[in-house]
Amino acid sequence: MTPRYARHKRTTLAVATAVAAGALLSTGLAANASAQTPAGAAARTAAAPTALSAAARTSLIQKAQAGAAATAQQIGLGAKEKLVVKDVVKDADGTVHTRYERTYAGVTRANKAAIKVASLKPQITAAKAEKQAVSAAKTLGSAKSASDGARKVIWAGSGKAVLAYETVVGGLQDDGTPNQLHVITDAATGKKLFQGKTLYSGTVSLNSTQSGSTYQLTDSARGGHKTYNLARKTSGKGTLVASSTNVFGTGTASSSSSDQTAAADAAYGAAETWDFYKSTFGRSGIKNNGVGAYSRVHYGNAYVNAFWDDSCFCMTYGDGDGNTDPLTSLDVAGHEMSHGVTANTAGLEYSGESGGLNEATSDIFGTGVEFYANNSSDKGDYLIGEKININGDGTPLRYMDKPSKDGGSADYWSSSVGNLDVHYSSGVANHFFYLLSEGSGSKTINGVTYNSPTKNGSTVTGIGRDKALQIWYKALTEYFTSTTDYSDARSGTLSAAADLYGSSSTEYKTVAAAWSAVNVTS
């Protein structure tokens, strides 16, 4: 059994594994917009994201793309460089933040500095790069004999930009979770530049749709989200869950692959996650386009995991040991679907410190979903996976107040934290978020006792979870890119706090204090 359910599969990267996610620029600033606006309700409202209809979002993207060439010239890009609009966020004050994917001579890349590449002619063949990637995957246990494809990219992850191949090899992890290995190979020398796995990482009201004499788990109020039963299979979509009555499940898990309780939990988790993002951030669905994902339950046999998959835009749940402990709790649902939000915004790369931030983002928003739902059977807490008993002894998977209590996660940043598994390096950001929300020291929240320490011995007074969520979301969607590390995260969240509350505000100062408390000081 793996100690980590939080696996995440990504089949595409915003700007390839090779480089940071698309550069984010702000255009259309309102005349009175200022990051120095004093704290207060007006400041929070002005910088907060607004809800966009699908038509409005499409219109903004088209407008930004029409002006992309002028923007590229304005920021000093070279003649061979172009900008492709990936997403937009509009604040209440009229500021439009546009996320771009940058290309160089048609090759995907994104980097703040001007870029020059000596030659766009590779000295090794794509076949050689693919062979190297397959070999690396086999070393990690893959049975694949061929890659899923190779493409030319500009690799700027190590500083100097070079022409390279990105090769993807798909396969399965030991526990049966689909995964992919991304390998970056220097196109001139054949040297492997980078290798990183993209892992996956009570009674409630449900919306259903009546079709003839049956009721189907289709939520027309939330982008048409559907829930399917895979009935122990590991591929395909499965069968749409339906019932002769408008009641799904019994409230008790069964080992039967036709049991509808897991489906009810999955549908509920999807609904609460949708509503959390909509109500809290004005975000309409995972892609912010009003389109719902779909969920699959009863994946595999005794599969102890759950994962989000961008390629199908779907959420998948296993049933746990003995097929009687489905991983369909609220924080798991919110965690995994938040991987989709990250993939469609910052695109945080799933390795090193950016991978830890990716995982922490899902823990942070999964926690937000749990508190938002306000379900008396699963009260909000700063514990991750406390309901699914994945450890077999009733303990949570992770603790946000003191991450090291799980036996592997880091409480504080160090120069080696990026070498940890991303589920453990996430502890630094999880600890930051807890301190920012609730502060240091001992306290009891919803019946759970916490005691959060600080690296520097300081006392941190929290600003509240609601404000902390707003700061993290704004940083994720407007300041983070795919290679954001902990130092960048500190900078991004400080910028977000300044936008929302002012650079002289208590909120801004507490962001700085919370990062310092987890040893991220610059």
Secondary structure, DSSP 8 states (H G I E B T S, - for coil): --S--EEEE-S--TT-TTS-S--EEEES--TT--TT--SSHHHHHHHSB----HHHHHHHHHHHHHTHHHHHHHTT--TTEEEEEEEEEEBTTS-EEEEEEEEETTEEE--SS----S-SS-SS-HHHHHHHHHHHHHHTT---SS-SEEEEEEE-TTSS-EEEEEEEEEEE-TTS-EEEEEEEEETTT--EEEEEEE----------EEETTEEE-EETTTTTEEEEE-TT-SSS--EE-EESSS----SS--S-TT-SHHHHHHHHHHHHHHHHHHHHH---STTSSS---EEEEEESSS---EEEETTTTEEEEE--GGG-S-S--HHHHHHHHHHHHHHTTT---SSHHHHHHHHHHHHHHHHHHHHHHTBTTB---SEESTTS-TTSSS--SEESSSGGGGSS--SS--TTGGGS-HHHHTHHHHHHHHHHHHBSEEEEETTEEEEE--TT----B---HHHHHHHHHHHHHHT--TT--HHHHHHHHHHHHHHHH-TTSHHHHHHHHHHHHTT---
